[in-house]
Amino acid sequence: MKKNITKKAICVILIIASLLSIIGCDNKEKEKELVISNNIQQDVKNKENKEFKVEKLSELNITAESITPLFWKDDENIIGIDYIITTSTQQSSNYNIYSINIKTSTVTIIDTLSNVSRQPQAFESNGYKILYGKGNMLYTYNFQDKTNSQLYDISQIESVIPLRCGIVEGSDKYLFINSRSAQQEKVEDTIRILDLETKKILVTIPLNQLVCSDTIKYSKTNDIFYLNLMSSIGVSSTYIYEFKLNNPNDIKKIDKLTNYNLTSITDDGKELILSKGNIGTETPIRSIAKYDLTNDKLVDLLSIKASDNTLGGYFNVYLKKNCNFISYMETEGEGYSTKLSTFIGSYENNKISNIQKLQTEPIDKFIIGDCKLLFNKKCNMLLYKVGYFDSIKQSRDGAIFKYYIYKLIN
């Protein structure tokens, strides 16, 4: 009898122990599931927080005709310039230089450039400066002390078209001067590189039956200049050439970059940023690519097949490697029926992701015909200037300009 009771007790104990074990395991599994679930939710939340975002903060209330933004003075103020409309028929203009407060939309005139004959453009070289022309003389304007300095007399340079002058992107000391000659059916450009510090021409390069598109970049990494050239005879193909200051006559074509447009160079001088637009072919492709100067490698970053043969493509492509984002503009169509859009995306490991279109306000019977982006140095704010043109009159007269401030989260 005692044996039976003992056996029954042992069985009951074993059953209870088994049930407790099962319940304990179940609770542990639930704890694990809960921990895993919480981790996943946190990972998703972290990923969302790290995603590249563009947020519109405000629209500036600016009544000026068309201020061209030049650079961010600080986190609250932007320096811009605008020509003063006069009734004079002279080939020169006066320009006001403005300071624009992005919080209050207050526009203050800080100086005026008089009798300017060449479009002013800003550049950074020991502080911000403006390059402009007055008569036959090139000048620089220094923002720090509001002084003008003579740079170079261009009267000695002959050209059948107005000289084109500009800052070489990627450098803080080089300027290009582009002239054109024409003898019978032969047309060719000549490129000159001017040193802003010594105020001397370093090289003069005649381009045999080639014309320059005024797109010249400089790589501080390998001390080489890159430029877009087009043939002046036959098929108008686009080529990218390179040369060095110590051997300017040895100008070479980079064959693998034929029909690409040189749009910009990365801030570290290691990569060229390129674009290619469709030209009415059966398979119109618009693409953005980069060319690794160190490894001689061409990499496609973005490639889209257009819906039809409408002309279009990408331009103003800028890759901010130090900020991990890329910005570009896209056109579609021709003339005053052209559609223009601006995009910004995150850039990492040769890939563009989280592409976002900058939203604009539609205006009836007007199209967006002009855009400009201006990023601050921290890469967390940008000014977006949008120009609306009359699509019915097909004219820039009566254009409407709007200025938006965006916040970048990366």
C-alpha positions as CSV (number, residue, x, y, z in Angstrom):
1,M,0.0,0.0,0.0
2,K,2.8,2.4,0.9
3,K,4.6,1.5,-2.3
4,N,1.6,2.5,-4.4
5,I,1.2,5.8,-2.5
6,T,4.9,6.5,-3.0
7,K,4.7,5.7,-6.7
8,K,1.7,8.0,-7.0
9,A,3.4,10.8,-5.1
10,I,6.5,10.5,-7.3
11,C,4.4,10.6,-10.5
12,V,2.5,13.7,-9.2
13,I,5.8,15.4,-8.4
14,L,7.2,14.6,-11.8
15,I,4.1,15.9,-13.6
16,I,4.2,19.2,-11.6
17,A,7.9,19.6,-12.3
18,S,7.3,19.0,-16.0
19,L,4.5,21.6,-16.0
20,L,6.7,24.1,-14.2
21,S,9.5,23.5,-16.6
22,I,7.2,24.0,-19.6
23,I,5.8,27.2,-18.1
24,G,9.3,28.5,-17.3
25,C,10.5,27.8,-20.9
26,D,7.5,29.4,-22.3
27,N,8.1,32.5,-20.2
28,K,11.7,32.6,-21.3
29,E,10.7,32.3,-24.9
30,K,8.3,35.1,-24.5
31,E,11.0,37.2,-22.9
32,K,13.3,36.4,-25.8
33,E,10.5,37.3,-28.3
34,L,9.9,40.5,-26.4
35,V,13.6,41.5,-26.5
36,I,13.9,40.6,-30.2
37,S,10.8,42.5,-31.0
38,N,12.0,45.6,-29.1
39,N,15.4,45.4,-30.8
40,I,13.8,45.3,-34.3
41,Q,11.5,48.2,-33.5
42,Q,14.5,50.2,-32.2
43,D,16.6,49.3,-35.3
44,V,13.7,50.5,-37.6
45,K,13.4,53.6,-35.5
46,N,17.2,54.2,-35.8
47,K,17.1,53.6,-39.5
48,E,14.3,56.1,-40.0
49,N,16.2,58.7,-37.9
50,K,19.3,58.2,-40.1
51,E,17.5,58.5,-43.4
52,F,18.2,61.5,-45.5
53,K,15.4,64.0,-45.4
54,V,14.6,67.4,-46.9
55,E,12.2,69.7,-45.2
56,K,10.9,73.0,-46.4
57,L,11.2,75.6,-43.6
58,S,10.0,78.8,-45.2
59,E,9.5,81.0,-48.2
60,L,11.4,84.3,-48.1
61,N,9.3,87.4,-48.6
62,I,11.6,89.1,-51.1
63,T,10.2,91.7,-53.5
64,A,13.5,92.3,-55.4
65,E,13.4,91.5,-59.1
66,S,15.9,88.7,-59.1
67,I,18.6,88.4,-56.5
68,T,21.3,85.9,-57.4
69,P,22.4,84.2,-54.2
70,L,26.2,84.0,-54.0
71,F,27.1,82.4,-50.6
72,W,26.0,82.0,-47.0
73,K,27.6,84.6,-44.8
74,D,26.5,82.6,-41.7
75,D,23.6,80.4,-40.6
76,E,21.1,83.3,-40.8
77,N,22.4,85.5,-43.6
78,I,23.0,85.1,-47.3
79,I,24.9,87.4,-49.6
80,G,23.3,88.1,-53.0
81,I,23.6,90.4,-56.0
82,D,21.2,91.9,-58.5
83,Y,21.6,94.3,-61.4
84,I,19.9,97.7,-61.2
85,I,17.4,98.2,-64.0
86,T,18.1,101.5,-65.9
87,T,16.9,103.0,-69.2
88,S,20.4,103.4,-70.4
89,T,21.4,101.6,-73.6
90,Q,25.1,101.3,-72.6
91,Q,26.7,97.8,-72.5
92,S,27.3,98.1,-68.7
93,S,25.2,97.8,-65.6
94,N,25.2,98.6,-61.9
95,Y,24.8,95.8,-59.4
96,N,23.7,96.0,-55.8
97,I,25.2,93.6,-53.3
98,Y,22.7,92.5,-50.6
99,S,22.6,90.8,-47.3
100,I,19.5,88.7,-46.8
101,N,18.3,87.5,-43.4
102,I,16.5,84.1,-43.8
103,K,14.5,84.5,-40.6
104,T,13.1,88.0,-41.2
105,S,13.4,88.3,-45.0
106,T,15.1,91.6,-44.4
107,V,17.2,92.7,-47.5
108,T,19.9,95.2,-46.9
109,I,22.2,96.8,-49.5
110,I,25.8,96.6,-48.4
111,D,27.5,97.9,-51.5
112,T,27.2,98.7,-55.3
113,L,29.4,97.8,-58.2
114,S,29.2,100.4,-61.0
115,N,29.7,100.2,-64.8
116,V,30.0,96.4,-64.8
117,S,30.5,94.9,-68.3
118,R,30.9,91.3,-67.3
119,Q,28.5,89.2,-65.2
120,P,29.8,89.1,-61.6
121,Q,30.4,85.7,-60.1
122,A,31.5,84.7,-56.6
123,F,34.4,82.5,-55.6
124,E,36.3,81.6,-52.4
125,S,40.0,82.5,-52.1
126,N,41.2,83.6,-48.7
127,G,37.6,84.7,-48.1
128,Y,34.8,85.3,-50.5
129,K,35.3,87.5,-53.5
130,I,33.5,88.6,-56.7
131,L,35.0,88.4,-60.1
132,Y,33.7,91.0,-62.6
133,G,34.6,93.0,-65.6
134,K,34.7,96.8,-66.2
135,G,35.6,97.8,-69.7
136,N,38.7,95.9,-70.7
137,M,39.8,95.2,-67.1
138,L,39.0,92.2,-64.9
139,Y,38.5,93.1,-61.2
140,T,38.0,91.3,-57.9
141,Y,35.8,92.6,-55.1
142,N,36.8,91.6,-51.6
143,F,33.9,91.3,-49.1
144,Q,36.1,91.6,-46.0
145,D,37.2,95.1,-46.6
146,K,34.9,96.1,-49.5
147,T,37.8,96.9,-51.9
148,N,38.2,96.5,-55.6
149,S,41.5,95.3,-57.1
150,Q,42.6,95.2,-60.8
151,L,43.3,91.7,-62.0
152,Y,44.1,91.5,-65.7
153,D,43.8,93.7,-68.8
154,I,42.0,91.6,-71.5
155,S,42.2,94.2,-74.3
156,Q,45.3,92.4,-75.7
157,I,43.2,89.2,-76.3
158,E,41.5,89.0,-79.7
159,S,38.2,87.2,-80.1
160,V,35.4,87.1,-82.6
161,I,32.9,86.6,-79.7
162,P,32.9,88.3,-76.3
163,L,35.5,86.7,-74.0
164,R,34.2,84.2,-71.5
165,C,35.9,84.3,-68.1
166,G,35.2,82.2,-65.0
167,I,36.6,80.5,-62.0
168,V,38.1,77.0,-62.4
169,E,36.0,74.8,-60.1
170,G,38.1,72.8,-57.7
171,S,40.7,75.5,-57.3
172,D,40.9,78.7,-55.3
173,K,43.6,80.3,-57.4
174,Y,42.9,79.6,-61.1
175,L,40.7,81.6,-63.6
176,F,40.1,80.6,-67.2
177,I,39.7,83.1,-70.2
178,N,38.2,81.6,-73.3
179,S,38.6,83.4,-76.7
180,R,37.6,82.3,-80.2
181,S,39.1,82.8,-83.6
182,A,37.6,82.2,-87.1
183,Q,39.4,82.0,-90.4
184,Q,37.2,81.0,-93.3
185,E,35.4,77.9,-92.2
186,K,37.9,77.1,-89.4
187,V,36.7,77.9,-85.9
188,E,38.6,77.2,-82.7
189,D,38.9,78.3,-79.1
190,T,41.9,79.3,-77.1
191,I,42.1,78.6,-73.4
192,R,44.2,80.7,-71.0
193,I,44.7,79.9,-67.4
194,L,45.3,82.9,-65.1
195,D,46.8,82.7,-61.7
196,L,44.8,84.9,-59.3
197,E,47.7,85.4,-56.9
198,T,50.4,86.4,-59.4
199,K,47.9,87.9,-61.9
200,K,49.8,86.3,-64.8
201,I,48.7,84.0,-67.6
202,L,50.3,80.6,-66.9
203,V,49.4,78.8,-70.2
204,T,47.8,79.5,-73.5
205,I,46.3,76.5,-75.3
206,P,44.9,76.7,-78.9
207,L,42.3,74.0,-79.4
208,N,42.6,72.7,-82.9
209,Q,39.0,72.7,-84.5
210,L,37.5,72.4,-81.0
211,V,35.3,74.8,-79.0
212,C,35.1,74.9,-75.3
213,S,31.8,74.8,-73.3
214,D,33.3,76.9,-70.5
215,T,33.3,73.9,-68.2
216,I,36.8,73.6,-66.7
217,K,37.6,71.7,-63.5
218,Y,40.8,71.3,-61.6
219,S,41.9,68.3,-59.5
220,K,44.1,69.2,-56.6
221,T,44.7,65.5,-56.1
222,N,46.6,64.9,-59.4
223,D,47.2,68.6,-60.4
224,I,45.3,68.1,-63.7
225,F,42.8,70.3,-65.5
226,Y,39.7,68.8,-67.2
227,L,37.5,70.5,-69.8
228,N,34.5,69.8,-72.0
229,L,35.2,70.3,-75.7
230,M,33.0,69.9,-78.8
231,S,34.1,69.5,-82.4
232,S,33.6,72.6,-84.5
233,I,33.2,70.5,-87.7
234,G,31.2,67.4,-88.6
235,V,29.2,65.7,-85.9
236,S,28.9,67.8,-82.8
237,S,30.1,65.2,-80.2
238,T,31.1,66.1,-76.7
239,Y,34.6,65.1,-75.4
240,I,36.4,65.5,-72.1
241,Y,40.1,66.4,-72.3
242,E,42.9,66.8,-69.7
243,F,46.1,68.7,-69.4
244,K,48.8,69.7,-66.9
245,L,50.3,73.2,-66.4
246,N,53.9,71.8,-66.8
247,N,53.0,70.3,-70.2
248,P,49.9,72.1,-71.6
249,N,50.6,71.1,-75.3
250,D,50.1,67.5,-74.3
251,I,46.3,67.8,-74.1
252,K,44.6,64.4,-74.1
253,K,41.1,63.1,-74.8
254,I,39.6,60.6,-72.3
255,D,38.0,58.2,-74.8
256,K,35.8,56.4,-72.4
257,L,34.1,59.7,-71.5
258,T,32.9,60.5,-75.0
259,N,29.4,62.1,-75.1
260,Y,29.4,62.7,-71.4
261,N,29.1,66.3,-70.0
262,L,31.4,67.3,-67.3
263,T,29.2,68.9,-64.6
264,S,31.4,69.1,-61.5
265,I,34.3,67.7,-59.5
266,T,34.1,66.4,-55.9
267,D,35.4,68.5,-53.1
268,D,38.3,66.1,-52.6
269,G,39.4,66.4,-56.2
270,K,39.3,62.6,-56.7
271,E,36.2,62.2,-58.9
272,L,34.6,63.9,-61.9
273,I,30.8,64.0,-61.9
274,L,29.3,63.5,-65.4
275,S,25.9,63.5,-67.0
276,K,24.5,62.3,-70.3
277,G,21.1,63.3,-71.9
278,N,19.0,61.5,-74.4
279,I,19.3,62.9,-77.9
280,G,16.2,61.5,-79.6
281,T,17.5,57.9,-80.0
282,E,15.3,54.8,-80.0
283,T,16.4,54.0,-76.5
284,P,16.8,57.4,-74.8
285,I,18.8,57.1,-71.6
286,R,19.5,59.9,-69.2
287,S,22.3,59.1,-66.7
288,I,24.6,60.5,-64.0
289,A,28.0,58.9,-63.6
290,K,31.3,59.5,-61.8
291,Y,34.8,59.0,-63.1
292,D,37.3,57.8,-60.5
293,L,40.5,59.7,-61.3
294,T,42.7,57.5,-59.1
295,N,41.5,54.1,-60.5
296,D,40.5,55.2,-64.0
297,K,37.0,53.8,-63.4
298,L,33.6,54.9,-64.7
299,V,30.7,54.2,-62.5
300,D,27.0,54.8,-63.3
301,L,25.1,56.3,-60.3
302,L,21.7,56.9,-61.9
303,S,20.3,55.8,-65.2
304,I,16.7,56.3,-66.4
305,K,15.1,55.4,-69.7
306,A,13.0,58.3,-70.8
307,S,9.4,57.7,-71.7
308,D,9.8,59.1,-75.2
309,N,12.3,60.8,-77.4
310,T,11.8,64.2,-75.9
311,L,15.0,66.0,-75.4
312,G,16.2,66.3,-71.9
313,G,18.8,65.3,-69.4
314,Y,20.6,66.1,-66.1
315,F,22.7,69.1,-65.3
316,N,24.0,71.1,-62.3
317,V,25.0,67.8,-60.7
318,Y,26.9,68.2,-57.5
319,L,28.2,65.4,-55.3
320,K,28.9,66.7,-51.7
321,K,31.1,63.7,-50.5
322,N,31.8,65.4,-47.2
323,C,28.0,65.7,-46.6
324,N,27.0,62.4,-48.2
325,F,24.4,63.8,-50.6
326,I,24.0,64.6,-54.3
327,S,21.9,67.2,-56.0
328,Y,20.9,67.5,-59.6
329,M,18.4,69.1,-62.0
330,E,16.4,67.4,-64.7
331,T,15.0,68.9,-67.9
332,E,12.5,67.5,-70.3
333,G,11.4,69.2,-73.5
334,E,12.6,72.3,-75.4
335,G,12.2,76.0,-75.3
336,Y,9.4,77.4,-73.2
337,S,7.7,74.0,-72.9
338,T,10.7,72.7,-71.0
339,K,9.9,71.1,-67.6
340,L,12.6,71.6,-65.0
341,S,12.8,69.8,-61.7
342,T,15.4,69.7,-58.8
343,F,16.2,66.6,-56.8
344,I,18.4,65.8,-53.8
345,G,19.4,62.3,-52.7
346,S,21.6,60.5,-50.2
347,Y,24.9,59.2,-51.5
348,E,26.8,56.3,-50.1
349,N,28.9,53.4,-51.5
350,N,28.4,54.6,-55.2
351,K,24.6,54.5,-54.8
352,I,22.0,57.3,-54.7
353,S,19.0,56.6,-52.5
354,N,16.1,58.5,-50.8
355,I,15.8,60.7,-53.8
356,Q,13.5,63.6,-53.1
357,K,12.1,66.3,-55.4
358,L,12.1,69.8,-54.1
359,Q,8.5,70.9,-54.1
360,T,7.5,74.2,-55.7
361,E,4.4,76.2,-55.9
362,P,2.6,76.0,-59.3
363,I,1.7,79.3,-61.0
364,D,-0.9,79.2,-63.7
365,K,0.4,79.8,-67.2
366,F,4.0,79.9,-65.9
367,I,6.7,77.3,-66.1
368,I,9.8,76.8,-64.0
369,G,12.6,78.0,-66.3
370,D,15.4,78.8,-63.9
371,C,16.7,77.2,-60.6
372,K,19.6,77.7,-58.3
373,L,20.7,75.8,-55.2
374,L,23.0,77.3,-52.5
375,F,24.2,75.1,-49.7
376,N,25.7,76.4,-46.4
377,K,29.0,75.0,-45.3
378,K,27.5,72.7,-42.7
379,C,25.4,71.1,-45.4
380,N,22.3,71.3,-43.2
381,M,20.5,74.2,-44.9
382,L,20.0,75.3,-48.5
383,L,18.4,78.2,-50.4
384,Y,16.4,77.2,-53.4
385,K,15.7,80.0,-55.9
386,V,13.0,79.3,-58.5
387,G,12.3,81.4,-61.6
388,Y,8.9,81.2,-63.3
389,F,8.6,82.3,-66.9
390,D,5.4,83.1,-68.9
391,S,4.7,80.0,-71.1
392,I,2.1,81.9,-73.2
393,K,4.2,84.9,-74.1
394,Q,7.3,82.7,-74.2
395,S,9.3,85.5,-72.6
396,R,11.4,86.1,-69.5
397,D,9.8,89.5,-69.2
398,G,7.6,89.6,-66.1
399,A,9.3,86.6,-64.6
400,I,8.4,85.7,-61.0
401,F,11.1,84.6,-58.6
402,K,10.6,82.7,-55.3
403,Y,13.1,81.8,-52.6
404,Y,12.7,78.8,-50.3
405,I,14.8,77.7,-47.3
406,Y,15.1,74.0,-46.8
407,K,16.6,71.9,-43.9
408,L,18.7,68.9,-44.7
409,I,18.8,65.9,-42.3
410,N,21.4,63.3,-43.0
